[in-house]
Amino acid sequence: MKLKTYQQEALNALSVFCSNYEKMAGNIEGVYSQTMIELERPIEPYLRAKNSSTPYLCIRIPTGGGKTIIAAESFKPVINDLFQSQNFLVIWLAPSGIIVKQTVQALKNLKHPYREAIDKAFPDTSINVMNIKDALTTTFDIQTELTILVGSMQSFNVGNDDIRKFYQENSNYHTFLQHTEFQNNPSLANAIRACKPYVIIDEAHRSRTTLSLSNILDLNPSFILELTATPKRGHNPTAGIYASNILFSASASQLKAENMIKLPIILKMVDNWEKTILDSKTKREELEKVALLEQSQTNKYIRPIVLFRAEPNRNEDAITYDKIKDY
């Protein structure tokens, strides 16, 4: 499957980060800043989740832009190039049970683009695709295979019946965990911790909660990649809220250029946020007059809406919600 230009650019950005991370291991803030410099992107501070040193990155792709194929293609730069491994554990998290089922089916289908991307990167490796429920009764082996455990973020929420089974003692993993720090407490959770998995959060905007993210970090991941249309912008560690560290962001115009969006987009660039707000308000009022005229002729009303995206309060120059509201 031939990737769209912006999809390849997203993977290139991930490759640059992985290369820098290998050279500057342990200095996650420095790696992130250096990568932003090389990508010629504005430098924002890297914000840790729960003070974790694990890379926690986000690729922002608008809805309908093909985030899942990027997830599949990401195996090569992260597992193959960064960790220089053919055998690894991947936790692939989807937003719902239905999409978990669809993802498992796609990854097991040797002719599906997702599976083809992984097979191309790991031609001599056995690929084992399981859902997390199956892993409660069937062990995996990252010594001889690349294992992909597919589940949902909801399965990590307290109150879910499976969460207790996930953490409770499981004799299936007694042998698996021998000679590890977890040998006296065999469970699926500890088997995952021992493997230091690569975690992919697909459609993160539909599923990420503070509790789920905390539980994911407790699984001792070696790398976390979010793919979402709406990254988390606020950062309040005392409240357990952690911002997404955006590595790459595709615009709607890039999707439009690749014929991924069929509706018309009229784009005007204004290099001043106050003027942008004023122009937007004026245009909405013009469209309101047109809508009222249409209503008088057809008895159907179309409501024009203007949306402003505020920035998180990272520094004094940030265009925050309060600044926009006051203006």
PyMOL commands that set and color helices and strands:
alter all, ss='L'
color gray80, all
select helices_A, chain A and resi 5-23+28-38+67-73+75-82+97-108+113-121+134-136+153-156+161-167+171-173+188-195+204-206+210-217+237-239+252-257+273-298+321-326
alter helices_A, ss='H'
color red, helices_A
select strands_A, chain A and resi 56-60+89-94+126-131+145-152+198-202+223-228+246-249
alter strands_A, ss='S'
color yellow, strands_A
deselect
rebuild
show_as cartoon
